[in-house]
Every structure is written in C-alpha cells, then in structure tokens.
Amino acid sequence: MKLLVVDSDRNMVEMLTAWLKVLGYQVSRAYTGEQAKVKWIEHQPDLVLLDSALQDIDALAMCRDLRSKHDALVLVITLEKDVYDEVRCLEAGVDDYLRKPFLPDQLLARIRSLERRSRSTAKLPPSSRINIGPICFDPLRNTVIMRGKSTRLTPTEGKLLTLLAVNANDVCTAEQIVSHVWGFGDTGDEV
C-alpha cells in the first residue's frame, strides 16, 4: 500500500515515515499543501495521512480537488480538539479521523481498517459500472449518473451503494453493511 504523509511538523512526518517503511509500506512525505499536491499526483497514493490544519492551504478543499484527479483514502491526523472539526472533516468526505497525540497501534489499526475497506471495494472489475434501473454507478470513481447528471459520492456513500448494488437481489444484513462500510463486524445493540 502506498501512503502519503502530509504534516507541517517535520519530526512527526519523519518519525511516521521511518516507522511505516519498516512495516512494509511505500511512503512519500510532504510538509506543505503545495508539496502534497505534487506528491499526490506523482505518487498516486492509496492512503493520505493528512494534517487538516496546514498553514498554506485549505486541506479539505485540496482533498476534494485532488480526488477528482486521483482518488485516495484520506485519514486526517490533527491536534484539533473541537469535535465539530471531526464532523466537518467526515462530512466533507475524509475516510477517518485521528486526534494527536495517538499511540502507534491506534494509527496502524486505522490504516489496516481503511486497507481492508479498500480491498473489499477493489473486488469489482476495473471497468465495471453498475446499472440499477435509471442509475449508473461507477464504484471506482465514486460517482452516480442519473438522467445525465453526475454526482460524486463520499467514500462511505460509495461503499454502501457498492454493497447494495452488487447484492441488488439479496437482502443485506445490518452486520454485512457495517462490516463492508465501516470495516468491523459487531453492530452493537440491535433493535
């Protein structure tokens, strides 16, 4: 899995890069939003570890822009303590959110969770578009086309629609949905 680590804290980037390389990941790094733009396009990472509080750029706007050129999973890593920042990031389409300071095992668990989710979506053939009635869904680009209008989905919406589309004639259990979309199998309390 190819990773891109983006943070203005050079020590954090160097530490994460060295540690992730030891674990077998291919890692690129950037310290500014401008560097991140170049690396994102050049290296086409599978996952971007991104500090949402970059000084030189709006990190979420950059993600939206670059995902249209090369889609990648995004894990926001931030010092931000405001819960509304987490909500804002997740609503904007990032795949996961982690507050600093964190334990290395926490980060690794989130990376592995995102990796599992991306593999389950990757089971579809590369050129597969799924047609469901008047809806055409492209799971690789996370877009839906209906009546000539194309709409980009969030990663979570894309995973949910992929699961439901592939199982169009079958009933999906709550456990299957939670496992496919969020990467864990216990749905908690069931009503």
GUTORZA-708823 format. One record per residue: residue number from 1; residue in one letter; y, x, z of N, C-alpha, C in turn. Coordinates in Angstrom, 1 decimal, padded with zeros to 4 digits. Layout:
LUMNU    k  r     n.y     n.x     n.z    ca.y    ca.x    ca.z     c.y     c.x     c.z
LUMNU  NUM  a       Y       X       Z       Y       X       Z       Y       X       Z
...
END
This chain:
LUMNU    k  r     n.y     n.x     n.z    ca.y    ca.x    ca.z     c.y     c.x     c.z
LUMNU    1  m  -001.2   000.9   000.0   000.0   000.0   000.0   001.2   000.9   000.0
LUMNU    2  k   002.2   000.6  -000.9   003.4   001.3  -001.0   004.5   000.7  -000.1
LUMNU    3  l   005.1   001.5   000.7   006.2   001.0   001.7   007.5   001.7   001.4
LUMNU    4  l   008.6   000.9   001.6   009.9   001.5   001.6   010.6   001.2   003.0
LUMNU    5  v   011.0   002.3   003.6   011.6   002.2   004.9   013.1   002.3   004.8
LUMNU    6  v   013.9   001.3   005.2   015.3   001.4   005.0   016.0   001.1   006.3
LUMNU    7  d   016.7   002.2   006.8   017.4   002.1   008.1   018.5   003.2   008.1
LUMNU    8  s   019.6   002.9   008.7   020.7   003.9   008.8   020.4   004.9   009.9
LUMNU    9  d   019.4   004.6   010.7   019.0   005.5   011.8   018.0   006.5   011.2
LUMNU   10  r   018.5   007.7   010.8   017.6   008.7   010.2   016.4   009.1   011.0
LUMNU   11  n   016.6   009.2   012.3   015.5   009.6   013.2   014.4   008.5   013.1
LUMNU   12  m   014.8   007.3   013.2   013.8   006.2   013.1   013.1   006.2   011.7
LUMNU   13  v   013.8   006.4   010.6   013.2   006.5   009.3   012.2   007.6   009.2
LUMNU   14  e   012.6   008.8   009.7   011.7   010.0   009.6   010.5   009.8   010.5
LUMNU   15  m   010.7   009.2   011.7   009.5   009.0   012.6   008.5   008.0   011.9
LUMNU   16  l   009.1   006.9   011.4   008.2   005.9   010.8   007.5   006.4   009.6
LUMNU   17  t   008.3   007.2   008.7   007.7   007.7   007.5   006.5   008.6   007.8
LUMNU   18  a   006.7   009.6   008.7   005.7   010.5   009.1   004.4   009.8   009.6
LUMNU   19  w   004.7   008.8   010.5   003.6   008.1   011.2   002.8   007.2   010.1
LUMNU   20  l   003.5   006.5   009.3   002.9   005.7   008.3   002.1   006.5   007.2
LUMNU   21  k   002.6   007.7   006.9   001.9   008.5   005.9   000.6   009.0   006.5
LUMNU   22  v   000.6   009.3   007.8  -000.6   009.7   008.5  -001.7   008.6   008.4
LUMNU   23  l  -001.2   007.3   008.5  -002.1   006.2   008.4  -002.5   005.8   007.0
LUMNU   24  g  -002.1   006.6   006.0  -002.5   006.4   004.7  -001.6   005.6   003.7
LUMNU   25  y  -000.4   005.3   004.2   000.5   004.5   003.4   001.3   005.5   002.5
LUMNU   26  q   001.7   005.0   001.3   002.7   005.7   000.5   004.0   005.3   000.9
LUMNU   27  v   004.9   006.2   001.4   006.2   005.8   002.0   007.3   006.4   001.2
LUMNU   28  s   008.3   005.6   000.9   009.6   006.1   000.4   010.6   005.7   001.5
LUMNU   29  r   011.8   006.3   001.5   012.7   006.0   002.5   014.1   006.0   001.9
LUMNU   30  a   015.0   005.2   002.6   016.4   005.1   002.2   017.2   004.9   003.5
LUMNU   31  y   018.4   005.4   003.5   019.3   005.4   004.7   020.5   004.4   004.5
LUMNU   32  t   020.7   004.0   003.2   021.8   003.1   002.9   021.3   002.0   002.0
LUMNU   33  g   022.1   000.9   001.9   021.7  -000.1   001.0   021.7   000.3  -000.5
LUMNU   34  e   022.6   001.2  -000.8   022.7   001.7  -002.2   021.4   002.5  -002.5
LUMNU   35  q   021.0   003.4  -001.6   019.8   004.2  -001.8   018.6   003.2  -001.9
LUMNU   36  a   018.6   002.2  -001.1   017.5   001.2  -001.1   017.3   000.5  -002.4
LUMNU   37  k   018.5   000.2  -003.0   018.4  -000.5  -004.3   017.7   000.4  -005.4
LUMNU   38  v   018.1   001.7  -005.4   017.5   002.6  -006.3   016.0   002.8  -006.1
LUMNU   39  k   015.6   003.0  -004.8   014.2   003.3  -004.4   013.4   002.0  -004.7
LUMNU   40  w   013.9   000.8  -004.4   013.2  -000.4  -004.6   012.7  -000.5  -006.1
LUMNU   41  i   013.7  -000.3  -007.0   013.4  -000.4  -008.4   012.5   000.8  -008.9
LUMNU   42  e   012.8   002.0  -008.4   012.0   003.2  -008.9   010.5   003.1  -008.4
LUMNU   43  h   010.4   002.8  -007.1   009.0   003.0  -006.5   008.3   001.7  -006.4
LUMNU   44  q   008.9   000.5  -006.6   008.3  -000.8  -006.6   007.3  -000.9  -005.4
LUMNU   45  p   007.9  -001.0  -004.2   007.1  -001.0  -003.0   006.4  -002.4  -002.9
LUMNU   46  d   005.3  -002.4  -002.1   004.6  -003.7  -001.8   005.3  -004.3  -000.6
LUMNU   47  l   005.8  -003.5   000.3   006.5  -004.0   001.5   007.7  -003.1   001.8
LUMNU   48  v   008.8  -003.8   002.2   010.0  -003.1   002.5   010.3  -003.4   004.0
LUMNU   49  l   010.4  -002.3   004.8   010.8  -002.4   006.2   012.3  -002.2   006.2
LUMNU   50  l   013.0  -003.2   006.6   014.5  -003.2   006.4   015.3  -003.5   007.6
LUMNU   51  d   016.2  -002.7   007.9   017.2  -002.9   009.0   018.2  -003.9   008.4
LUMNU   52  s   018.3  -005.1   009.0   019.2  -006.1   008.4   020.7  -005.8   008.7
LUMNU   53  a   021.0  -004.8   009.5   022.4  -004.5   009.8   022.9  -003.2   009.1
LUMNU   54  l   022.6  -003.1   007.9   023.1  -001.9   007.1   024.6  -002.0   007.0
LUMNU   55  q   025.2  -000.9   007.1   026.7  -000.8   007.1   027.3  -001.0   005.7
LUMNU   56  d   026.7  -000.6   004.7   027.3  -000.6   003.4   027.0  -001.8   002.5
LUMNU   57  i   026.1  -002.7   003.0   025.7  -003.8   002.1   025.1  -005.0   002.9
LUMNU   58  d   025.2  -006.1   002.3   024.5  -007.3   002.9   023.1  -007.2   002.6
LUMNU   59  a   022.2  -006.9   003.6   020.8  -006.6   003.3   020.1  -007.8   002.8
LUMNU   60  l   020.4  -009.0   003.2   019.7  -010.2   002.7   020.1  -010.5   001.3
LUMNU   61  a   021.3  -010.3   001.0   021.8  -010.5  -000.4   021.1  -009.5  -001.3
LUMNU   62  m   021.0  -008.3  -000.9   020.3  -007.2  -001.6   018.8  -007.6  -001.9
LUMNU   63  c   018.2  -008.1  -000.8   016.8  -008.6  -001.0   016.6  -009.7  -002.0
LUMNU   64  r   017.5  -010.7  -002.0   017.4  -011.8  -003.0   017.6  -011.2  -004.4
LUMNU   65  d   018.5  -010.3  -004.5   018.8  -009.7  -005.9   017.6  -008.9  -006.3
LUMNU   66  l   017.1  -008.0  -005.5   016.1  -007.1  -005.9   014.7  -007.8  -006.1
LUMNU   67  r   014.5  -008.9  -005.4   013.2  -009.6  -005.5   013.1  -010.2  -006.9
LUMNU   68  s   014.2  -010.5  -007.5   014.2  -011.0  -008.9   013.8  -010.0  -009.9
LUMNU   69  k   013.9  -008.7  -009.5   013.5  -007.6  -010.4   012.1  -007.1  -010.1
LUMNU   70  h   011.8  -007.0  -008.8   010.5  -006.6  -008.4   010.3  -007.2  -007.0
LUMNU   71  d   009.4  -008.2  -006.9   009.1  -008.9  -005.7   008.3  -008.0  -004.8
LUMNU   72  a   008.7  -008.0  -003.5   008.1  -007.2  -002.5   008.1  -008.0  -001.2
LUMNU   73  l   007.2  -007.8  -000.3   007.3  -008.4   001.0   008.4  -007.7   001.8
LUMNU   74  v   009.0  -008.4   002.7   010.1  -007.8   003.5   009.9  -008.1   005.0
LUMNU   75  l   009.9  -007.0   005.7   009.8  -007.1   007.2   011.1  -006.5   007.7
LUMNU   76  v   011.9  -007.4   008.3   013.2  -007.0   008.9   012.9  -006.4   010.3
LUMNU   77  i   013.5  -005.2   010.5   013.4  -004.5   011.8   014.8  -004.3   012.2
LUMNU   78  t   015.2  -004.8   013.4   016.6  -004.8   013.8   016.8  -004.7   015.3
LUMNU   79  l   018.0  -004.2   015.7   018.4  -004.2   017.1   019.0  -005.5   017.5
LUMNU   80  e   019.3  -006.4   016.5   019.9  -007.7   016.7   019.1  -008.5   017.8
LUMNU   81  k   019.8  -009.0   018.8   019.2  -009.7   019.9   019.3  -011.2   019.7
LUMNU   82  d   020.2  -011.6   018.8   020.5  -013.0   018.6   019.4  -013.7   017.9
LUMNU   83  v   018.8  -014.8   018.5   017.7  -015.5   017.9   018.1  -016.1   016.6
LUMNU   84  y   019.4  -016.5   016.4   019.8  -017.1   015.2   019.8  -016.1   014.0
LUMNU   85  d   019.9  -014.8   014.3   019.7  -013.8   013.2   018.3  -013.9   012.7
LUMNU   86  e   017.4  -014.0   013.6   016.0  -014.1   013.2   015.8  -015.4   012.3
LUMNU   87  v   016.3  -016.5   012.8   016.2  -017.7   012.0   016.9  -017.6   010.6
LUMNU   88  r   018.1  -017.0   010.6   018.8  -016.7   009.3   018.0  -015.9   008.4
LUMNU   89  c   017.4  -014.8   008.9   016.6  -013.9   008.0   015.4  -014.7   007.5
LUMNU   90  l   014.6  -015.3   008.4   013.4  -016.0   007.9   013.7  -017.2   006.9
LUMNU   91  e   014.8  -017.9   007.2   015.2  -019.0   006.3   015.7  -018.4   004.9
LUMNU   92  a   016.2  -017.2   004.9   016.6  -016.5   003.7   015.5  -016.0   002.9
LUMNU   93  g   014.3  -016.0   003.5   013.1  -015.6   002.7   012.4  -014.4   003.1
LUMNU   94  v   012.8  -013.7   004.2   012.1  -012.5   004.6   010.7  -013.0   005.1
LUMNU   95  d   009.8  -012.1   005.1   008.4  -012.5   005.5   008.1  -012.3   006.9
LUMNU   96  d   008.8  -011.4   007.6   008.5  -011.3   009.1   009.7  -010.6   009.7
LUMNU   97  y   009.8  -010.6   011.0   011.0  -010.1   011.7   010.5  -009.4   013.0
LUMNU   98  l   011.0  -008.2   013.3   010.6  -007.5   014.5   011.9  -006.9   015.1
LUMNU   99  r   012.0  -007.1   016.4   013.1  -006.5   017.1   012.8  -005.1   017.7
LUMNU  100  k   013.8  -004.2   017.6   013.7  -002.9   018.2   014.1  -003.1   019.7
LUMNU  101  p   013.6  -002.3   020.6   012.5  -001.4   020.4   011.2  -002.1   020.3
LUMNU  102  f   010.2  -001.5   019.6   008.9  -002.1   019.4   007.9  -001.0   019.6
LUMNU  103  l   006.7  -001.4   019.9   005.6  -000.4   020.0   005.0  -000.1   018.6
LUMNU  104  p   004.5   001.1   018.4   003.9   001.3   017.0   002.8   000.3   016.7
LUMNU  105  d   002.0  -000.1   017.7   001.0  -001.0   017.4   001.5  -002.4   017.0
LUMNU  106  q   002.7  -002.8   017.5   003.3  -004.0   017.0   003.7  -004.0   015.6
LUMNU  107  l   004.3  -002.9   015.2   004.7  -002.7   013.8   003.4  -002.7   012.9
LUMNU  108  l   002.4  -001.9   013.3   001.2  -001.8   012.5   000.5  -003.1   012.3
LUMNU  109  a   000.5  -003.9   013.4  -000.1  -005.3   013.3   000.6  -006.2   012.3
LUMNU  110  r   001.9  -006.1   012.3   002.7  -006.9   011.4   002.5  -006.4   009.9
LUMNU  111  i   002.5  -005.1   009.7   002.2  -004.6   008.4   000.8  -005.1   007.9
LUMNU  112  r  -000.2  -004.9   008.8  -001.5  -005.3   008.4  -001.6  -006.9   008.1
LUMNU  113  s  -000.9  -007.6   008.9  -000.8  -009.1   008.7  -000.2  -009.4   007.3
LUMNU  114  l   000.9  -008.8   007.0   001.5  -009.0   005.7   000.6  -008.5   004.6
LUMNU  115  e  -000.1  -007.4   004.8  -001.0  -006.9   003.8  -002.1  -007.9   003.5
LUMNU  116  r  -002.7  -008.5   004.6  -003.8  -009.5   004.4  -003.2  -010.7   003.6
LUMNU  117  r  -002.0  -011.2   004.0  -001.5  -012.3   003.3  -001.3  -012.0   001.8
LUMNU  118  s  -000.8  -010.8   001.5  -000.5  -010.5   000.1  -001.8  -010.4  -000.7
LUMNU  119  r  -002.9  -009.9  -000.1  -004.2  -009.8  -000.7  -004.7  -011.2  -001.1
LUMNU  120  s  -004.5  -012.1  -000.2  -005.1  -013.5  -000.4  -004.4  -014.1  -001.6
LUMNU  121  t  -003.1  -013.9  -001.8  -002.4  -014.4  -003.0  -002.7  -013.6  -004.2
LUMNU  122  a  -003.1  -012.3  -004.1  -003.4  -011.5  -005.2  -004.7  -011.8  -005.9
LUMNU  123  k  -005.5  -012.7  -005.3  -006.8  -013.1  -005.9  -006.7  -013.8  -007.2
LUMNU  124  l  -005.5  -014.3  -007.5  -005.2  -015.0  -008.7  -005.1  -014.0  -009.9
LUMNU  125  p  -005.6  -014.4  -011.1  -005.4  -013.5  -012.2  -003.9  -013.3  -012.5
LUMNU  126  p  -003.6  -012.1  -013.0  -002.2  -011.7  -013.2  -001.3  -012.7  -014.0
LUMNU  127  s  -001.9  -013.3  -015.0  -001.1  -014.2  -015.9  -001.3  -015.6  -015.5
LUMNU  128  s  -001.8  -015.9  -014.3  -002.1  -017.3  -014.0  -000.9  -018.1  -013.6
LUMNU  129  r  -000.7  -019.1  -014.4   000.3  -020.1  -014.0  -000.6  -021.4  -013.7
LUMNU  130  i  -000.2  -022.1  -012.7  -000.9  -023.2  -012.2  -000.1  -024.5  -012.6
LUMNU  131  n  -000.8  -025.4  -013.4  -000.1  -026.6  -013.8  -000.7  -027.7  -012.9
LUMNU  132  i   000.2  -028.5  -012.2  -000.2  -029.6  -011.4   000.7  -030.7  -011.8
LUMNU  133  g   000.1  -031.6  -012.7   001.0  -032.7  -013.2   002.2  -032.1  -013.9
LUMNU  134  p   003.4  -032.6  -013.6   004.6  -032.1  -014.2   005.1  -030.8  -013.7
LUMNU  135  i   004.4  -030.2  -012.7   004.9  -029.0  -012.1   004.1  -027.8  -012.6
LUMNU  136  c   004.8  -026.7  -013.0   004.2  -025.4  -013.4   004.6  -024.4  -012.3
LUMNU  137  f   003.6  -023.8  -011.7   003.8  -022.9  -010.6   003.4  -021.5  -011.0
LUMNU  138  d   004.2  -020.5  -010.8   003.9  -019.1  -011.1   003.8  -018.4  -009.8
LUMNU  139  p   002.6  -018.2  -009.2   002.5  -017.6  -007.9   002.9  -016.1  -007.8
LUMNU  140  l   002.9  -015.4  -008.9   003.3  -014.0  -008.9   004.8  -013.9  -008.8
LUMNU  141  r   005.5  -014.8  -009.4   007.0  -014.8  -009.3   007.5  -015.7  -008.2
LUMNU  142  n   006.7  -016.5  -007.6   007.0  -017.5  -006.6   008.1  -018.5  -007.2
LUMNU  143  t   007.8  -019.0  -008.4   008.7  -019.9  -009.0   008.0  -021.2  -009.4
LUMNU  144  v   008.7  -022.3  -009.3   008.2  -023.6  -009.8   009.1  -024.0  -010.9
LUMNU  145  i   008.5  -024.5  -012.0   009.3  -025.1  -013.1   008.9  -026.6  -013.2
LUMNU  146  m   009.9  -027.4  -013.1   009.7  -028.9  -013.2   010.8  -029.4  -014.0
LUMNU  147  r   010.5  -030.2  -015.1   011.5  -030.7  -016.0   012.5  -029.7  -016.5
LUMNU  148  g   011.9  -028.5  -016.8   012.7  -027.5  -017.4   013.6  -026.7  -016.4
LUMNU  149  k   013.6  -027.1  -015.2   014.4  -026.4  -014.1   013.5  -025.5  -013.3
LUMNU  150  s   013.9  -024.2  -013.2   013.1  -023.2  -012.5   013.7  -023.0  -011.1
LUMNU  151  t   012.8  -023.0  -010.0   013.3  -022.9  -008.7   012.5  -021.8  -008.0
LUMNU  152  r   013.1  -020.8  -007.4   012.4  -019.8  -006.7   012.1  -020.3  -005.3
LUMNU  153  l   010.8  -020.0  -004.9   010.4  -020.4  -003.5   010.5  -019.2  -002.6
LUMNU  154  t   010.5  -019.5  -001.3   010.4  -018.5  -000.3   009.0  -018.0  -000.3
LUMNU  155  p   008.7  -016.8   000.2   007.3  -016.4   000.3   006.3  -017.3   001.0
LUMNU  156  t   006.8  -017.9   002.1   006.0  -018.9   002.8   005.7  -020.1   002.0
LUMNU  157  e   006.7  -020.7   001.3   006.5  -021.8   000.4   005.5  -021.5  -000.7
LUMNU  158  g   005.7  -020.3  -001.3   004.8  -019.8  -002.3   003.3  -019.7  -001.9
LUMNU  159  k   003.1  -019.2  -000.7   001.7  -019.1  -000.2   001.1  -020.5   000.0
LUMNU  160  l   001.9  -021.4   000.6   001.5  -022.7   000.8   001.1  -023.5  -000.5
LUMNU  161  l   002.0  -023.4  -001.4   001.8  -024.0  -002.7   000.6  -023.4  -003.4
LUMNU  162  t   000.4  -022.1  -003.3  -000.7  -021.5  -004.0  -002.0  -022.0  -003.4
LUMNU  163  l  -002.1  -022.1  -002.1  -003.3  -022.6  -001.4  -003.6  -024.0  -001.8
LUMNU  164  l  -002.5  -024.9  -001.8  -002.7  -026.3  -002.2  -003.1  -026.4  -003.6
LUMNU  165  a  -002.4  -025.6  -004.5  -002.7  -025.8  -005.9  -004.1  -025.3  -006.3
LUMNU  166  v  -004.6  -024.2  -005.7  -005.9  -023.7  -006.0  -007.0  -024.7  -005.5
LUMNU  167  n  -006.6  -025.4  -004.4  -007.6  -026.4  -003.8  -007.1  -027.8  -004.1
LUMNU  168  a  -006.6  -028.0  -005.3  -006.0  -029.3  -005.6  -006.9  -030.5  -005.4
LUMNU  169  n  -008.2  -030.4  -005.6  -009.1  -031.5  -005.5  -009.9  -031.5  -004.2
LUMNU  170  d  -009.5  -030.6  -003.3  -010.1  -030.5  -002.0  -009.1  -030.7  -000.9
LUMNU  171  v  -009.7  -031.0   000.3  -008.8  -031.1   001.5  -008.8  -029.8   002.2
LUMNU  172  c  -007.6  -029.3   002.5  -007.4  -028.1   003.3  -007.2  -028.4   004.7
LUMNU  173  t  -008.0  -027.7   005.6  -007.8  -028.0   007.0  -006.6  -027.3   007.5
LUMNU  174  a  -006.1  -027.7   008.7  -005.0  -027.0   009.3  -005.3  -025.6   009.5
LUMNU  175  e  -006.5  -025.2   009.9  -006.9  -023.8   010.2  -006.8  -023.0   008.9
LUMNU  176  q  -007.3  -023.6   007.7  -007.2  -022.9   006.5  -005.7  -022.6   006.1
LUMNU  177  i  -004.9  -023.6   006.3  -003.5  -023.5   005.9  -002.8  -022.4   006.8
LUMNU  178  v  -003.0  -022.5   008.1  -002.4  -021.5   009.0  -002.9  -020.1   008.7
LUMNU  179  s  -004.2  -020.0   008.4  -004.8  -018.7   008.1  -004.3  -018.1   006.8
LUMNU  180  h  -004.2  -018.9   005.8  -003.7  -018.4   004.5  -002.2  -018.1   004.5
LUMNU  181  v  -001.4  -019.0   005.1   000.1  -018.8   005.0   000.6  -017.8   006.0
LUMNU  182  w   000.1  -017.9   007.3   000.6  -017.0   008.3  -000.3  -015.9   008.8
LUMNU  183  g  -001.5  -015.9   008.3  -002.4  -014.8   008.5  -003.2  -014.8   009.8
LUMNU  184  f  -003.2  -015.9   010.5  -004.1  -015.9   011.7  -004.8  -017.2   011.8
LUMNU  185  g  -005.9  -017.2   012.5  -006.8  -018.4   012.4  -006.7  -019.4   013.4
LUMNU  186  d  -006.1  -019.2   014.6  -006.0  -020.2   015.6  -004.8  -021.1   015.4
LUMNU  187  t  -005.0  -022.3   015.2  -003.9  -023.2   015.0  -003.2  -023.7   016.3
LUMNU  188  g  -003.8  -023.3   017.4  -003.3  -023.8   018.7  -003.7  -025.2   019.0
LUMNU  189  d  -002.8  -025.9   019.7  -003.1  -027.3   020.0  -003.2  -028.2   018.8
LUMNU  190  e  -004.2  -029.0   018.6  -004.3  -029.9   017.5  -004.1  -031.3   018.0
LUMNU  191  v  -003.4  -032.1   017.2  -003.1  -033.5   017.6  -004.1  -034.4   016.9
END
